[in-house]
Amino acid sequence: MIDLVLYDQIPIKSVKNMNFKKYTPFQFKILFIGFLIFLTQTGFSQEEKNSELYKIIMSRDSLLFNIGFNTCDISQFENLFSDQFEFFHDRDGVSNKAEFLHNLKNGLCISPATYQSRRELVEGSTEIYPLYKKGVLYGAIQTGIHRFYETSAAKGESLLKKNERLGDTARFTHVWILKNGTWKLQRSLSYDHHAVNSQAEKMNFFTNKEEIEKWLQENKVPTLGIGVINNGKLQQVEVFGELKKGVTAPYNTIWNVASLTKPVTAIVALKLVSQGKWGLDEPVYKYWTDPDIANDPNNKLITTRIILSHQTGFPNWRYMNESGKLDFKFKPGTKYQYSGEGLEYLRRALESKFHKTLNELATELIFEPLKMTDTKYFWDAKTDESRFAIGYDKKGNAYETNKNKTANAADDLLTTIKDYGTFLCSVMNGDGLSKKVFEEMKSPQVDTKKNKHFGLGFEIYDLDNGEYALSHGGADKGAQTLVFLLPKTKQGILIFTNVDDGYKIYEKLLLHYLGENGKKIIDIETK
């Protein structure tokens, strides 16, 4: 057998001669994951689904669970378990074959008429790895995720399928041994048990690309980009769908992220504040005054803090006014009103003081340090149009792409999931921000609705128990984008779509990736 020293430093002289009982279930989780890594790194790849070995192991899995577990047919376990079978459970400890069968008969299967448990294998989660000794197949490792449903009935009543509820979801690792031409289960590990929100659990198909593509087609979403942040780092980048008919969207698809431009502009200003080069509460009229409001004394009240928390009193855009001119709807700093004009006002002031364009400032402070090579405020000769996610309306008609040649501080940023995810990780970690400015950024400046506020550049959601989320969204013709950060748990998600109603897939994605916190966010938005 293979000699190993695994990542948690558990010494393994021989898998065959291991004393399994001396390790905790958690150690076995690490051990077998390490074993799989070892196998893949030494040329043992997982089996294809159409291979003979894959079909054999899956047929044994079906006998064990679909017939044995789900119908309490104990004979299946007796036949499929080897005499040396050992079971490791992260809640119930270790048991041998006799102990396992006794517990099954006198536990889950003691009263099938009033209680049943059903195991369901999560589609697409199974991986099977062959085990060889001197070129001869002697076993296989099977890993996967399964969920368990429970049905119960009062005495005298019959079990009804409609009363079934989702219980736990767990990961498993099985070691199958081929002896005298017969496959037997010799080791079983069941770990990472957790109760889940049933609505979120239904979204496990996100591990299956074909299912995701089908889901996008059903919802008429041409292209979807997802970024997942864990432990403060961008852990996953996925892009699904097509840029246009027959052209698969690449990993580095370029998106117009609409109002997700605003947080970038905000961080430019906050980094300058942290460097002592710009004043958070300094009136910006010293550097810029729009001619439309030059004679209104309210213009002297506008500060960067008021702009970044959307309290300027400006309309979202001046063209929405019948006059087409900028004006104040209320005294700056007295209440909330979302405004792109405010960010543009800040851009003019920054460019006036520093004699640099906003894109140049952002490049120096953000894009270059973070190596965001596909991010800029406007189109230029270097923009790779072949990777651009063209926008679509609800009927699937493509919009003409607006290739803006100048920066707008509030809109039309071009970026990728990887670039923007890297930016968000930097924000969550407070990179380049003084401690005071970082705290100001994530502190409520103005209430927008119950349990929701605006900070400096980001919306803030109160999620109870001291947990909170930072967020921003974007919406333009052919663009719906959304991001959330959970600073305390160092988690986050990015969702980019290129269709007018891309928002309709947000809920399922938030539930799937953020779980209970995702549900709280949805509750805040829908109340």
LOGU-963026 format. One line per field, with one value per residue (C-alpha): x, y, z. Coordinates in pm, 1 decimal. Layout:
! LOGU-963026
u [X | ...]
v [Y | ...]
w [Z | ...]
! end
This chain:
! LOGU-963026
u [0.0 | 98.6 | 294.7 | 161.5 | 208.0 | -105.3 | -160.9 | -263.1 | 57.0 | -123.3 | 143.2 | 18.8 | 260.6 | 14.8 | -349.3 | -397.1 | -254.3 | -405.7 | -553.0 | -860.8 | -1006.2 | -729.5 | -836.3 | -1131.0 | -1389.6 | -1254.8 | -905.8 | -1047.0 | -1211.7 | -873.0 | -703.3 | -922.6 | -929.4 | -551.9 | -555.0 | -764.4 | -528.0 | -238.4 | -409.5 | -484.0 | -130.4 | 23.5 | -173.1 | -487.0 | -769.8 | -1135.8 | -1341.3 | -1553.3 | -1927.6 | -1946.9 | -1665.9 | -1735.5 | -1596.6 | -1813.9 | -2124.1 | -2035.7 | -1979.7 | -2295.8 | -2495.9 | -2364.0 | -2449.1 | -2804.6 | -2840.5 | -2703.8 | -2921.1 | -3213.6 | -3305.8 | -3124.8 | -3147.3 | -3462.3 | -3672.0 | -3496.6 | -3388.6 | -3115.0 | -3004.8 | -2849.3 | -2613.4 | -2531.0 | -2441.3 | -2254.2 | -2048.6 | -1718.4 | -1651.9 | -1393.2 | -1640.2 | -1595.7 | -1818.6 | -1699.2 | -1964.7 | -1890.1 | -2169.6 | -2214.1 | -1855.9 | -1712.2 | -1890.0 | -1808.2 | -2039.3 | -2228.3 | -2272.0 | -2388.6 | -2651.1 | -2775.3 | -2807.8 | -2989.8 | -3239.9 | -3311.3 | -3296.0 | -3402.4 | -3568.7 | -3736.3 | -4080.0 | -4104.8 | -4479.9 | -4447.2 | -4103.6 | -3892.5 | -3565.9 | -3481.1 | -3135.7 | -3093.2 | -2758.7 | -2688.2 | -2663.4 | -2318.7 | -2145.0 | -2008.4 | -1643.0 | -1488.1 | -1116.7 | -965.5 | -714.8 | -437.5 | -161.8 | 111.8 | -121.6 | -406.3 | -736.5 | -817.1 | -1059.3 | -1215.6 | -1279.9 | -1621.0 | -1692.8 | -2009.0 | -2277.8 | -2611.6 | -2918.5 | -3160.6 | -3538.0 | -3763.3 | -4127.9 | -4319.2 | -4677.8 | -4871.4 | -4971.8 | -5260.6 | -5191.8 | -5021.0 | -4699.8 | -4761.3 | -4503.4 | -4633.6 | -4522.5 | -4161.7 | -3914.3 | -3547.9 | -3326.2 | -2947.8 | -2706.6 | -2363.5 | -2050.6 | -1938.8 | -1632.9 | -1654.3 | -1371.5 | -1484.5 | -1267.8 | -1269.7 | -1211.0 | -1261.7 | -1452.4 | -1699.1 | -1721.1 | -1758.7 | -1777.0 | -1493.0 | -1475.9 | -1743.7 | -1701.9 | -2000.4 | -1914.8 | -2002.8 | -2361.7 | -2567.3 | -2929.2 | -3005.6 | -3268.5 | -3468.2 | -3504.2 | -3129.3 | -3059.3 | -3264.7 | -3001.8 | -2730.5 | -2743.4 | -2496.8 | -2231.7 | -2363.6 | -2281.7 | -2539.3 | -2813.6 | -2702.7 | -2704.8 | -3054.1 | -3170.4 | -3034.5 | -3214.6 | -3540.4 | -3499.0 | -3379.3 | -3051.9 | -2790.7 | -2481.4 | -2418.6 | -2100.3 | -2052.4 | -1769.6 | -1751.6 | -1542.1 | -1444.2 | -1196.7 | -1144.1 | -1018.1 | -1177.4 | -1220.7 | -1440.0 | -1500.3 | -1760.9 | -1909.5 | -2198.9 | -2396.0 | -2309.0 | -2195.3 | -2393.9 | -2535.7 | -2274.7 | -2006.1 | -1941.6 | -1881.4 | -1519.2 | -1390.1 | -1264.9 | -1581.5 | -1589.3 | -1904.4 | -2058.7 | -2146.6 | -2359.1 | -2376.1 | -2114.1 | -1895.5 | -1988.9 | -1805.4 | -1483.8 | -1515.8 | -1593.4 | -1277.3 | -1068.0 | -1192.3 | -1159.4 | -799.4 | -716.3 | -881.3 | -674.2 | -359.1 | -451.3 | -484.8 | -863.6 | -1112.8 | -1411.5 | -1604.0 | -1443.2 | -1691.9 | -1621.7 | -1727.1 | -1364.3 | -1272.6 | -1591.5 | -1929.1 | -2179.4 | -2307.6 | -2667.7 | -2647.8 | -2382.2 | -2632.6 | -2790.8 | -2630.6 | -2689.5 | -2391.0 | -2158.8 | -2297.6 | -2191.2 | -1908.8 | -1762.8 | -1937.9 | -2274.2 | -2205.7 | -2097.4 | -2400.5 | -2640.9 | -2763.1 | -2685.2 | -3047.5 | -2971.3 | -3199.4 | -3050.1 | -2981.5 | -3054.0 | -3219.2 | -3504.1 | -3593.7 | -3822.9 | -3566.1 | -3283.0 | -3079.9 | -2930.3 | -3109.5 | -3162.1 | -3471.2 | -3391.3 | -3117.8 | -2797.6 | -2737.4 | -3099.7 | -3218.9 | -3144.7 | -3195.5 | -2990.3 | -2799.8 | -2557.4 | -2515.4 | -2352.1 | -2073.4 | -2019.8 | -1996.1 | -1724.4 | -1538.4 | -1526.5 | -1391.2 | -1123.6 | -1007.3 | -992.0 | -774.2 | -539.6 | -521.4 | -573.5 | -868.5 | -1072.0 | -947.0 | -586.6 | -652.0 | -824.6 | -542.9 | -282.8 | -478.4 | -670.2 | -633.0 | -253.3 | -187.7 | -453.5 | -355.4 | -707.3 | -590.7 | -939.5 | -1095.7 | -1144.9 | -1410.5 | -1442.9 | -1379.4 | -1047.3 | -835.0 | -722.4 | -1074.1 | -1124.3 | -1471.5 | -1468.3 | -1500.3 | -1773.2 | -2113.4 | -2357.5 | -2675.5 | -3019.5 | -3380.5 | -3636.7 | -3732.3 | -3376.0 | -3308.9 | -2955.4 | -2901.7 | -2654.1 | -2342.4 | -2271.0 | -1893.5 | -1841.2 | -1505.0 | -1494.6 | -1531.8 | -1861.7 | -1803.8 | -2141.4 | -2192.0 | -2054.0 | -1738.1 | -1591.6 | -1456.0 | -1445.9 | -1563.6 | -1200.7 | -1104.8 | -1408.1 | -1389.0 | -1027.5 | -1136.5 | -1407.0 | -1162.4 | -938.1 | -1231.7 | -1336.2 | -982.1 | -958.1 | -651.5 | -520.7 | -774.2 | -691.7 | -865.0 | -1083.5 | -1189.2 | -1253.1 | -1485.9 | -1662.9 | -1712.7 | -1899.1 | -2092.6 | -2451.3 | -2463.6 | -2834.3 | -3129.1 | -3289.9 | -3545.4 | -3583.5 | -3255.7 | -3094.0 | -2869.8 | -2615.6 | -2257.1 | -1981.7 | -2012.4 | -2196.3 | -2538.4 | -2541.5 | -2780.5 | -2836.4 | -2845.5 | -2884.6 | -2634.8 | -2385.1 | -2358.9 | -2398.2 | -2357.1 | -2211.1 | -2374.7 | -2427.3 | -2615.0 | -2623.2 | -2906.2 | -2891.3 | -3027.7 | -2898.0 | -2717.6 | -2822.1 | -2541.0 | -2521.6 | -2254.9 | -2263.4 | -1983.8 | -2006.7 | -1703.4 | -1733.7 | -1731.5 | -1511.1 | -1762.6 | -1898.9 | -2070.6 | -2074.5 | -2356.8 | -2329.5 | -2596.9 | -2648.7 | -3025.9 | -3288.6 | -3451.1 | -3141.1 | -3248.3 | -3501.0 | -3224.7 | -3075.3 | -3285.0 | -3185.4 | -2820.6 | -2818.4 | -2985.5 | -2745.6 | -2423.7 | -2505.5 | -2752.6 | -2926.6 | -2766.1 | -2897.4 | -3245.7 | -3216.1 | -3110.4 | -3410.1 | -3642.6 | -3514.3 | -3570.4 | -3918.4 | -4065.9]
v [0.0 | 363.9 | 541.5 | 892.3 | 1190.1 | 1401.8 | 1773.1 | 1759.8 | 1562.1 | 1234.6 | 971.6 | 681.5 | 391.7 | 172.0 | 221.3 | -150.1 | -155.6 | 170.9 | 193.6 | 387.7 | 428.0 | 651.2 | 935.8 | 1172.4 | 1194.6 | 1539.3 | 1394.2 | 1134.9 | 1405.5 | 1570.5 | 1234.4 | 1120.2 | 1459.1 | 1452.8 | 1100.0 | 1215.0 | 1503.8 | 1260.9 | 1033.4 | 1313.5 | 1449.8 | 1110.4 | 1042.8 | 877.6 | 1082.5 | 1041.2 | 802.5 | 926.0 | 877.9 | 635.8 | 413.2 | 61.0 | 130.6 | 439.1 | 242.8 | -43.6 | 180.1 | 380.6 | 57.2 | -45.3 | 301.0 | 256.6 | -84.7 | 51.8 | 359.9 | 351.9 | -0.4 | -55.9 | 276.8 | 422.6 | 108.0 | -23.7 | -342.1 | -443.0 | -733.6 | -488.9 | -358.8 | -711.9 | -812.0 | -496.7 | -435.4 | -617.8 | -794.9 | -525.5 | -241.6 | 70.0 | 378.3 | 724.4 | 986.5 | 1345.3 | 1337.6 | 975.6 | 851.3 | 524.6 | 190.4 | -146.3 | -357.9 | -521.7 | -193.0 | -9.8 | -272.4 | -279.1 | 100.4 | 102.1 | -166.7 | -4.5 | 355.7 | 479.2 | 151.0 | 64.5 | 181.2 | 220.9 | 268.3 | 597.6 | 728.4 | 707.6 | 866.7 | 902.3 | 965.2 | 1159.5 | 1187.9 | 1542.2 | 1525.3 | 1597.6 | 1571.5 | 1217.8 | 1156.3 | 809.8 | 732.5 | 389.4 | 227.6 | 13.9 | -205.3 | -294.9 | -214.4 | -427.8 | -265.5 | -350.1 | -77.0 | 262.8 | 580.4 | 743.0 | 1096.1 | 1299.5 | 1502.6 | 1366.6 | 1508.4 | 1332.9 | 1380.9 | 1278.2 | 1174.7 | 1103.1 | 1033.4 | 1010.7 | 668.5 | 533.6 | 770.1 | 681.1 | 834.4 | 1090.6 | 1209.7 | 1565.6 | 1569.8 | 1498.0 | 1763.4 | 1819.5 | 1724.5 | 1726.4 | 1754.6 | 1591.4 | 1494.1 | 1132.5 | 930.9 | 557.1 | 311.3 | 15.3 | -298.4 | -556.7 | -902.8 | -1230.6 | -1046.1 | -887.7 | -521.3 | -455.1 | -130.2 | -129.8 | 227.2 | 496.0 | 854.0 | 1084.1 | 1443.8 | 1812.4 | 1744.1 | 2059.3 | 2159.2 | 2376.8 | 2612.6 | 2394.6 | 2669.3 | 2719.6 | 2347.6 | 2306.3 | 2513.6 | 2249.1 | 2220.2 | 2511.5 | 2240.3 | 2120.1 | 2349.1 | 2189.2 | 2256.5 | 2618.0 | 2674.4 | 2523.6 | 2746.3 | 3056.4 | 2963.0 | 2915.2 | 3262.3 | 3415.6 | 3534.5 | 3531.5 | 3557.7 | 3520.7 | 3600.2 | 3485.9 | 3564.9 | 3401.6 | 3543.2 | 3327.2 | 3406.5 | 3750.0 | 3609.8 | 3566.5 | 3190.0 | 3125.7 | 3293.7 | 3146.0 | 3276.8 | 3095.9 | 3137.1 | 3297.6 | 3642.9 | 3589.2 | 3292.3 | 3016.2 | 3217.5 | 3086.0 | 3357.8 | 3333.5 | 3335.1 | 3691.7 | 3832.4 | 4213.9 | 4365.5 | 4708.7 | 4703.0 | 5020.6 | 5175.8 | 4941.3 | 5220.7 | 5429.1 | 5220.7 | 5248.1 | 5626.4 | 5627.8 | 5431.8 | 5668.2 | 5957.4 | 5768.2 | 5668.0 | 6032.8 | 6121.9 | 5853.5 | 6002.4 | 6346.9 | 6487.2 | 6534.3 | 6633.8 | 6414.4 | 6708.0 | 6986.9 | 7175.8 | 7080.1 | 7417.6 | 7521.9 | 7300.1 | 7285.8 | 7457.6 | 7359.0 | 7668.0 | 7549.4 | 7592.6 | 7864.6 | 8110.3 | 7863.2 | 7887.4 | 7512.6 | 7447.3 | 7548.5 | 7265.5 | 6980.6 | 6763.7 | 6428.3 | 6263.9 | 6399.2 | 6291.2 | 5934.5 | 5883.5 | 6026.8 | 6323.6 | 6601.8 | 6678.0 | 6635.7 | 6432.0 | 6107.1 | 6283.2 | 6641.4 | 6531.7 | 6403.1 | 6763.9 | 6936.2 | 7216.3 | 6971.7 | 7160.9 | 7057.0 | 7172.3 | 7087.4 | 6893.9 | 6950.4 | 7093.7 | 6885.0 | 6652.4 | 6636.6 | 6314.9 | 6040.2 | 6053.4 | 5838.2 | 6050.2 | 5981.3 | 6356.5 | 6365.8 | 6130.1 | 6329.7 | 6644.8 | 6475.4 | 6373.8 | 6734.0 | 6851.0 | 6578.6 | 6636.8 | 7010.4 | 6978.9 | 6700.5 | 6794.5 | 6431.4 | 6247.9 | 6018.2 | 5719.8 | 5828.1 | 5863.0 | 5525.3 | 5364.5 | 5495.3 | 5415.2 | 5098.7 | 4944.0 | 4915.4 | 4813.2 | 4541.3 | 4442.8 | 4509.8 | 4506.1 | 4476.2 | 4764.4 | 5123.2 | 5392.7 | 5409.9 | 5234.4 | 5279.7 | 5107.3 | 4843.0 | 4729.9 | 4373.5 | 4393.6 | 4020.4 | 3953.8 | 4210.0 | 4096.3 | 4276.7 | 4393.3 | 4248.3 | 4342.2 | 4103.6 | 3969.1 | 3877.6 | 4170.5 | 4309.8 | 4674.5 | 4882.1 | 4911.8 | 5261.5 | 5298.7 | 5599.8 | 5770.4 | 5968.9 | 5871.5 | 5888.3 | 5859.3 | 5693.2 | 5463.7 | 5247.6 | 5102.5 | 4817.9 | 4527.7 | 4150.4 | 3929.0 | 3865.0 | 4233.4 | 4355.2 | 4063.5 | 4153.8 | 4512.9 | 4403.3 | 4186.9 | 4491.1 | 4700.6 | 4440.0 | 4426.7 | 4807.2 | 4819.7 | 5173.7 | 5318.9 | 5462.2 | 5291.8 | 5598.1 | 5625.0 | 5250.0 | 5270.8 | 5573.4 | 5387.1 | 5099.2 | 5309.4 | 5420.0 | 5782.8 | 5794.3 | 5551.9 | 5438.7 | 5191.6 | 4964.1 | 4779.5 | 4942.9 | 5247.2 | 5416.9 | 5441.7 | 5597.7 | 5443.9 | 5130.0 | 5035.0 | 4870.4 | 4591.9 | 4510.3 | 4128.3 | 4092.0 | 3964.0 | 4230.6 | 4094.7 | 4333.4 | 4340.8 | 4600.2 | 4614.7 | 4799.4 | 4726.6 | 4843.2 | 4873.9 | 5002.6 | 4892.7 | 4539.5 | 4534.9 | 4413.7 | 4369.8 | 4317.8 | 4264.0 | 4182.1 | 4170.8 | 4018.7 | 4174.0 | 3977.0 | 3636.0 | 3757.3 | 3632.1 | 3794.3 | 3742.5 | 3918.9 | 3868.3 | 4017.2 | 3974.0 | 4135.7 | 4156.4 | 4407.6 | 4169.4 | 3985.7 | 4073.0 | 3787.1 | 3532.2 | 3722.8 | 3558.1 | 3200.7 | 3295.4 | 3482.5 | 3190.1 | 2942.4 | 3129.1 | 3330.2 | 3091.8 | 3239.0 | 3579.6 | 3575.4 | 3507.9 | 3801.4 | 4030.8 | 3922.0 | 3976.0 | 4332.2 | 4405.7 | 4254.4 | 4401.4]
w [0.0 | -45.5 | 228.8 | 300.1 | 528.4 | 490.8 | 534.9 | 900.7 | 972.2 | 1053.0 | 980.1 | 771.4 | 745.2 | 565.2 | 482.7 | 526.3 | 878.6 | 1002.2 | 1349.9 | 1242.6 | 1591.3 | 1712.6 | 1482.4 | 1520.5 | 1240.8 | 1155.9 | 1113.6 | 878.2 | 674.5 | 628.8 | 577.1 | 292.4 | 123.5 | 136.3 | -1.7 | -296.6 | -360.4 | -353.3 | -602.1 | -846.4 | -819.3 | -889.9 | -1207.5 | -1067.6 | -1214.6 | -1138.6 | -1350.2 | -1638.7 | -1589.0 | -1880.4 | -1750.8 | -1631.9 | -1283.0 | -1238.7 | -1335.4 | -1099.6 | -797.0 | -869.3 | -893.8 | -549.6 | -418.1 | -547.6 | -380.5 | -55.0 | -33.9 | -278.8 | -175.4 | 155.5 | 339.4 | 184.5 | 239.3 | 553.2 | 370.9 | 616.3 | 394.2 | 147.2 | 417.2 | 530.6 | 175.6 | 70.0 | 386.2 | 424.1 | 753.1 | 829.0 | 768.3 | 982.0 | 985.8 | 1093.3 | 1167.5 | 1270.0 | 1529.1 | 1632.5 | 1643.8 | 1512.8 | 1469.2 | 1314.6 | 1098.3 | 1385.5 | 1571.8 | 1260.7 | 1175.5 | 1537.3 | 1542.9 | 1209.3 | 1313.0 | 1647.6 | 1529.2 | 1187.3 | 1095.8 | 1426.1 | 1309.9 | 929.2 | 954.4 | 1143.6 | 1044.8 | 730.4 | 624.4 | 256.3 | 116.5 | -207.6 | -384.9 | -505.0 | -881.4 | -1017.4 | -678.7 | -712.3 | -789.6 | -815.2 | -809.7 | -887.9 | -651.2 | -796.8 | -655.4 | -902.5 | -1188.0 | -1059.6 | -958.4 | -596.3 | -492.1 | -546.9 | -351.5 | -390.1 | -267.4 | -289.0 | -120.4 | -10.5 | 156.6 | 388.4 | 401.3 | 690.5 | 695.6 | 1014.5 | 1112.5 | 1434.7 | 1560.1 | 1353.1 | 1064.4 | 736.2 | 605.8 | 334.2 | 81.8 | 116.4 | 480.9 | 388.9 | 501.5 | 437.1 | 730.1 | 697.9 | 411.7 | 442.5 | 254.9 | 237.9 | 141.5 | 73.2 | 24.5 | -185.5 | -199.1 | -477.1 | -330.0 | -516.8 | -787.1 | -543.6 | -441.6 | -70.3 | 125.4 | 377.3 | 506.9 | 520.8 | 640.7 | 687.0 | 775.5 | 738.6 | 845.6 | 856.4 | 851.7 | 552.7 | 428.4 | 189.4 | -70.0 | -77.8 | -83.9 | -397.6 | -571.1 | -540.3 | -916.2 | -916.8 | -910.0 | -1245.8 | -1538.9 | -1767.4 | -1513.1 | -1473.2 | -1849.5 | -1867.4 | -1579.1 | -1754.0 | -2075.2 | -1884.0 | -1732.5 | -2061.2 | -1911.6 | -2191.4 | -1969.6 | -1596.4 | -1406.4 | -1045.9 | -805.8 | -462.1 | -178.6 | 117.8 | 394.6 | 243.0 | -88.1 | -428.5 | -427.3 | -728.9 | -1064.1 | -1297.9 | -1622.3 | -1792.0 | -2112.7 | -2444.3 | -2554.0 | -2871.6 | -3059.7 | -3065.0 | -2879.9 | -2528.2 | -2269.4 | -2150.1 | -1793.3 | -1845.9 | -2001.1 | -1990.0 | -1841.4 | -1820.6 | -1449.3 | -1449.1 | -1100.5 | -956.9 | -1091.3 | -785.8 | -521.3 | -724.7 | -737.1 | -365.2 | -281.2 | -495.6 | -280.9 | 49.1 | -29.9 | -97.0 | 234.7 | 408.4 | 255.6 | 388.5 | 36.6 | 40.0 | 308.0 | 381.6 | 527.6 | 327.5 | 104.4 | -256.3 | -400.0 | -344.0 | -639.5 | -845.2 | -865.1 | -1131.0 | -1319.2 | -1273.2 | -894.6 | -864.7 | -719.6 | -477.2 | -129.0 | -83.6 | -309.4 | -23.8 | 193.5 | -35.4 | 99.1 | -1.8 | 294.3 | 176.8 | -183.0 | -96.7 | 129.7 | -133.2 | 67.6 | -184.1 | -264.5 | -635.8 | -864.9 | -993.6 | -1327.1 | -1428.9 | -1753.5 | -1536.3 | -1458.0 | -1705.9 | -1733.1 | -1791.8 | -1532.0 | -1199.7 | -885.3 | -518.1 | -411.7 | -44.9 | 176.9 | 150.5 | 446.1 | 563.0 | 398.7 | 144.5 | -229.7 | -464.5 | -716.0 | -995.7 | -1033.1 | -690.1 | -798.4 | -1116.3 | -906.3 | -699.7 | -1017.0 | -1137.2 | -800.7 | -781.8 | -1138.3 | -1074.1 | -765.3 | -877.8 | -1249.1 | -1341.9 | -1490.6 | -1267.0 | -1465.1 | -1402.5 | -1028.9 | -1015.4 | -1212.3 | -965.4 | -650.3 | -742.7 | -1087.0 | -1107.1 | -742.4 | -768.9 | -1125.6 | -1254.1 | -1614.6 | -1767.3 | -1574.1 | -1689.7 | -1694.3 | -2072.5 | -2402.0 | -2576.1 | -2840.5 | -2587.0 | -2497.1 | -2623.6 | -2774.9 | -2852.9 | -2477.3 | -2409.9 | -2277.5 | -2505.3 | -2328.9 | -2408.1 | -2340.9 | -2188.5 | -2531.1 | -2621.4 | -2850.5 | -2833.6 | -2749.1 | -2943.4 | -2729.4 | -2602.7 | -2620.9 | -2396.7 | -2449.4 | -2124.4 | -1760.2 | -1576.2 | -1201.1 | -1147.9 | -1445.9 | -1729.2 | -1567.3 | -1774.3 | -1569.9 | -1520.5 | -1234.2 | -1138.8 | -1139.5 | -948.6 | -704.6 | -635.6 | -574.6 | -328.7 | -132.9 | -103.9 | 19.6 | 274.5 | 411.0 | 427.5 | 201.6 | 160.0 | 402.3 | 743.1 | 1035.0 | 1090.1 | 725.1 | 704.0 | 1005.0 | 855.0 | 526.3 | 688.1 | 940.4 | 866.0 | 750.3 | 662.4 | 688.2 | 363.5 | 505.1 | 807.2 | 876.2 | 573.3 | 548.5 | 325.3 | 442.1 | 233.6 | -112.1 | 2.0 | 129.1 | 473.2 | 580.4 | 949.0 | 973.3 | 1353.4 | 1610.7 | 1508.0 | 1152.2 | 861.6 | 486.4 | 251.3 | -88.2 | -412.1 | -730.8 | -1088.3 | -1341.5 | -1697.6 | -2032.1 | -2070.1 | -1734.3 | -1389.8 | -1136.6 | -760.8 | -495.8 | -124.5 | 131.2 | 481.3 | 654.6 | 979.8 | 811.7 | 523.2 | 266.0 | -45.4 | -377.0 | -714.1 | -965.6 | -1314.6 | -1583.4 | -1923.6 | -1953.0 | -1838.1 | -1588.7 | -1471.1 | -1116.0 | -1121.0 | -1055.0 | -759.5 | -489.0 | -565.4 | -594.4 | -262.1 | -86.2 | -238.0 | -167.8 | 146.1 | 314.2 | 619.0 | 565.6 | 210.0 | 344.1 | 586.3 | 302.4 | 95.1 | 392.7 | 433.6 | 65.0 | 47.2 | 367.4]
! end
